[in-house]
Amino acid sequence: MTVASLAATLALIGFAAASCDEKKDVSQKSSEASIVTNDNGSVARTYTESTVTTNGNMVTERRRETRTTLDADGNMLESSTSEYAQSYPVGEEGMSAFATRIGEKDGEKASDAKKEDGFLGLKFGDVFESTNFVADADEPTLLRAEFTPKKALAGFDDYYVYVTPTTHKVVKVYACAKEAIDPGTSWKRHYLIEALEKRYNTWARPRSWCRPIYTFAVGSGRFVTACLYGASRDYETVLVAWDDALLTTAADETEAIRLEARKNAVEKRKARIDDAASAF
């Protein structure tokens, strides 16, 4: 969606505090509204209400976002509301794995859990078959291969899968675009960010004060990071998903390979010494 001529932002912040059992409950509330006129004349409005509450031990974040689209005559074309919540211990704001949708039922949780299993059609932990694995200096404990997803992302050029060095289990999945995807849009409301929020029922957490980098804690020790601009020397936009537990598995396999190589080197040297000694 292309931004035309009109954008407005409103922010309201309030604080409230109360004590309970000698522990302080602190709540911070904020709201934001934006209006965008699209190329076709329709008007998209977004209103977001956010609340962050802490009792000194746990932090709970909640967000309610309402989106409406009106045609040029003011008639309602579309309306949707999303509510999200996540909780994490104080001090672990960097990588919270508690990402849930408000009001979801037990059956919905079981169904949504499948969303965490993979990325772009590849399932974490599955064995990836390839004869073209290569080493990557940036990922010394993993092997890399190119792949073609079942459904490609518009504007993306290359896709990579990183696997454990011995068992070849899927650990990381990359989607890379040589040209920035929709660089003129508002980064926080970039369509890729909204799509990932919808996909995983959680919201983007900014990772840099000066670059458009966002991380999604999708649960079960899995994460997705989106760098929308200036990702690397070769790519402008990069999406990457990974499994933390499998990174540990990859490190263990790499160490086992190193120890085996050392053992073989010692045995080979001993054999050379014995061979030379018998010739003297």
Protein Blocks (a to p, Z undefined) as FASTA:
>chain_A
ZZffbccdddddddddddeehiacdddddddddddddfkopacddddddddddehjaccd
ddddddddddfkopafbdcdddddddddehilmmccbdcdehiafklmmmmmmmmmpgeh
iaghiacddfkbccdfklmmbccdddddfbdcehiabdcddddfklopafbdcdddfbdg
hklbcfklgfklmmmmmmnopacddfbfkbccddddebjhiacdddfbhkbmmbmbdcdd
ddfklmmmmmmmmmmmmmmmmmmmmmmmmmmmmmmmmmZZ
